[in-house]
């Protein structure tokens, strides 16, 4: 019998309604089970290598500088952070055993003792200090391009001090209500300074403390991660191997034959997978979202009329139907999985498909059937991004915009992503798949704050910056909600980044795989996974 571990789409939609109507009403996503599972206990099998079919090639494994999804799947097995996130979005100590907050700018963390890096050396407070100094560009290496270096993440840290071998004190420049949340990001992973000294960086080296280690990486083929034998908890698998299988139909075929044990599949293939006796579908509502960003260095896109016209031209539900087989919800940059932080965008004017209004705005900007606008759009190899680009191309063609799509390899996609506010990018539009995180400050400031690490499209707005500064400086949740609601509304009206939908995410796995329960908080946790007969 097939077992589903899922947050139903109806539940996600209801959560969005609650978020839009209920003020401080909170609806926290939690996995639910439907269907009938076998009542016979599974017999665990010792060890085994989990074979994971991945859709794109990793670019490297430095947790402080890499944000591309195929790389993150591996990084999340290699590295750990001081604080982790539970499925209900509360926090727990990961490398920190506990912490205290004596005042609103001071955080003291008490580290787990006996934690080892994969090199065999024990992790201490000095490693925590080094890791954050590296992110902030305060080591001999200087600015390494760390994604957590801006004020939206760790830039607000004044000092980091090792009080003793297992105690670390962070002093912030100002109160930061999102600080604990930012510590759950891999951008704050604790790394082995000796490994960096030996290798220069961590793109092809392993400086982590996680349950699995970096083994052989054969580009365009596979990445092997053997189990870390000195990990502090019992890990049942002997390792994980990520096999590059770019075509989704090929991944499904490999699952059917047992060549791989698990893979991400789009909702379009879920029905086919359900029909297989040896496979099960594991789904959960994410806090990620699909969007299209505008390169604001492109003269035509500096006209707000053009940007808003594109928003009116998008039929977001049609995109959801094609790309996600209906298994997603229309979303802003704060998806419904974020509960009361998310606005109900379903009634917002710019989220309504209105081709005639879009044409009118384009005509006001000087475009018509005889003077069409041509824009170059960058897409990647991720299935949802590629498919969305095609639908967007078709929809924008109705409002005098001709879109030229280029599907980029992973490394080039990441490189272009970092240049998307400049002419050097060579593209006017880019389809992206972003993660909102667990705190509204990440969702707004990280992607829309002036100069922030992931603000790659060139958006800047003094009021949004001011609202984020106010929101992060208070722990009054109702007041924070007001600030971030206003910031969302400004960003939505600007249309420099057109948010589309937040999808369900699906794993299809062999029925032999047990103990794997992904959530929006952590979709990569295989510490409790095992094979069963």
TORNU-56518 format. One record per residue (C-alpha): x, y, z. Coordinates in pm, whole numbers, plus 50000, padded with zeros to 5 digits. Last residue first. Example, Ala and Ser with C-alpha at 12.3 -4.5 7.8 and 13.67 -1.06 7.14 Angstrom:
% residues 2
513674989450714;512304955050780;
***
This chain:
% residues 533
513154942150392;514094975850533;516595002550437;517435030950672;516865068150723;517325083851065;520225106750970;518815112650621;517825148950674;517665167450342;514185182750335;514625202850652;512295230650772;509875226550482;509585190150584;511185157150489;510405124350669;512935096850592;512735067850838;512235040250581;513595032550234;512544997950114;509415013049960;511785028449706;511445065649692;509665093249503;510315126949660;507875154649600;507855191649675;504615211149697;505055243749525;505065280749615;503925301549320;504525332249104;506655360249245;507475387448994;510735403549102;511145439548988;507365441949019;507385474449222;503885468449356;504855434649501;507935449449668;505895477649824;503185453649946;505755430250097;507375459050288;503985469350428;503335433950546;506865432450689;506335462550914;502865452451030;504005416951108;506945430051309;504495449851525;502435418751590;505575398851668;506985423451923;510625411751918;511815444851777;514955455151592;514505432151292;511225447251190;512395483151223;515455477051005;513285457950757;510815486950747;513615512150686;515115491750403;511655488050248;511135525750284;514475533650119;513735512149815;516325494049605;515915465549359;519035456849157;518135421849040;520665402549251;519305410649594;520635377649730;523555392449923;521865424750030;522985457549872;519635474749923;517315449850091;515105430049851;516305393749865;517905391350210;515755419350351;512395404850248;512265367150293;515215367250531;513515393050752;510285373550740;511845344650935;511825307550848;513535307650511;511965323050202;513715299449961;514165309149599;513555292149262;514575316148987;513505325048634;515745352048495;514995382748285;517065408348092;520095386748015;523685394247910;524745393948273;527385420348199;524575446048163;524285445648544;521625437648805;521605400848709;525325395948770;525165370749056;522555350348873;524835348948568;527495330248765;524925307048923;523435298748582;526905293648434;527765267748698;524415249948668;524305248048286;522115274748130;518825271447946;518515301847719;515055315747641;514305344347399;511135362447503;509095383447260;506985409447439;504035426347266;501475417247533;500335382847409;503935370747374;504235374747750;502035344147807;503915321247568;507335330547705;506035326648061;504895291247976;508325282647832;510215297648126;508035278448373;509095245448216;512795253048243;512545265848601;510405236748717;512755210848565;515985225348709;518355229548413;518495267148436;516685296348278;517965329848156;515505351947965;516465375947686;513895402847615;512515415247281;509965443547292;507515446547005;507035477546793;504445468846529;502225449846771;502595477647027;505165492747259;505635528747371;505495525847751;501845536547750;501295508747494;502825483847736;500525496048013;497475492447787;498595457847681;498815446948044;495355461048114;494005440747823;495855409547937;494425410348288;495495380448497;494965390248859;498065389849082;498675427049032;495185434549167;495665416249495;492815392349579;494855360149576;497815377149743;496885366550095;499925380150274;502315356050442;503735363650788;500755346450950;501835312050832;505225309150665;503945279050465;501725304350282;504795316750092;506505349850178;507985362649849;504415362949721;502525331249644;499995313349429;499745278149567;501265246149431;500195211049324;498255219749008;500375197248788;503425216448912;504755232048592;501655231348373;498915236848632;501005260948839;501835281448528;498125282348442;497385293648797;499935321648761;498415335748446;501095361848392;500075391248173;499155413348470;502635407948618;504265414848281;502355447648253;503615457148599;507215453848481;506535472948161;504715501248339;507525502848596;509905514548323;513415504548428;512705472348243;513105488747902;516495503248000;517945469448112;520015477248425;516965466948626;517495430248539;513995417248607;513365386448822;510935358248753;509705338449052;509135303249183;508755299549558;510195280149848;508475275750186;507625240250087;504495219450126;505405182750169;505325151049961;506625115549991;505525092349710;506095055049744;507655030049505;507854991949476;504204986949380;504365013249106;501065030749034;501965059349264;504985067349047;502815073648742;500575096548944;503565115449081;505035122048739;503365155848676;503965165249041;507645169148957;510095142949071;512855145049331;514725112349353;515105081549571;516455045949559;518355045449230;519025016748989;515944999849138;514314993648800;511335016148868;513485042949026;515785043448722;512765047648494;511535076848706;514965093048688;515055087748310;511665104648275;513045133648479;516035139148252;519105153048429;520245120648589;523335130048793;523865103249057;524155113649423;525675086049636;524725084050003;526505064450273;526625034650504;523075042050619;522095037250984;523565068351140;523825066251520;524645100251666;527955116951755;529475111251410;532785093051435;532045068851148;531195096450904;529095077650649;530415077850293;529285105750057;529905097949689;529185124149421;528185111849075;528405115248697;528705150048543;531715156748766;533215126248938;533225134949306;534775108549530;534125111049902;532775140650097;531695129350443;528295120750591;526725126750934;527865163050947;530945178551112;532285196850807;535515208250644;535315188150325;537165199350012;536065205649654;534525240249693;535795243350049;538425270250009;542205274750007;542855237350034;545255233350328;544275264750519;540625256550447;541035221650593;542725236350901;539895261350949;537325233550984;533865248250925;530815257251131;527895264450900;526465299750916;525605302350545;524115267650597;521195286250753;519975278251105;521935307551246;519725331551050;516735320751257;518515327451584;519345362551462;515895371951332;514915395051620;518145414451576;518935440351844;521835462951743;525585459551691;525385423451801;527585406352060;528115369052008;529635348852292;531005313852241;531475286552502;533145252752452;536875259552482;536365291052690;534855325452643;535465323352267;534445357752139;532495370051841;532135407751808;529885432951633;527555409551445;525115429451229;526705416650910;525515381750998;522355379050786;520425408650644;523385430350745;525455414150471;528065386750513;525775356650490;526325350050119;530095348550163;531935365249875;535325355450014;536095390250151;539415388250335;541435356150320;543445367150627;540225364750828;537705392950887;535665387750571;532375384750759;531845348450658;535415340150759;534985357451098;531845336451138;533685303751080;536755314451279;534715322151592;532925288851566;536215270951514;537715288151820;534755275652026;535855239951967;535405212151712;537535181551778;539935170751502;539205138551309;539415154750964;535655148950933;535265174051214;534555160151554;531995168751822;533325158152163;531605185652357;528395201452241;528765238952247;527335263752496;526165294552308;525945329552455;523875355452269;524095392752353;522285421252177;518845419652344;520175410252687;521155378652873;520245356452575;521135320552669;522155290552466;522065252652465;523825222152324;525195242152032;526205220451740;522515213551678;520485231151946;516785233051863;514595259451701;510865261151628;509685259351268;507135231551335;509395207151145;512245216351383;514945241051279;518635238051371;521025259951570;524835260451586;525075248551227;526015216151056;527895206050744;528435175550523;524895162650459;523415197250402;526305205350168;525335176249942;521755186949878;523005222949881;525165216349576;522185205349365;520255235649492;522695263749411;523425286149712;527215283849741;529425308649929;529415299850299;528545262950260;531525256650026;530495225449836;530965230949465;529005235449142;526715205649180;525325190348858;521585189148801;518555166548838;519695143849120;519005106649147;519865095449501;521345060749566;521325053549940;524235030550019;523495001650254;523944997050626;522174970250829;518744960750703;515794970250919;512804946350929;509624965750859;506734960851100;503514948450938;500784974750961;501094983850595;500125019650529;496655031250439;496195064350266;496745097750428;499395110350664;499925145850781;503065166850784;502855199550972;502475234850844;501955261751111;498785282551084;499195313951289;496495340151343;498225373551404;495875392651177;493455365851066;492525372850710;495565368850489;497365342450691;494165322850744;493525322250370;497085310750302;496725283250560;493545271950389;495495269250064;498175248450233;495585225650386;493925220850050;497305212449902;497705185150158;500705185150388;502175151950307;503635118950422;501825095650183;501935058050217;501195035249925;500005000050000;
***
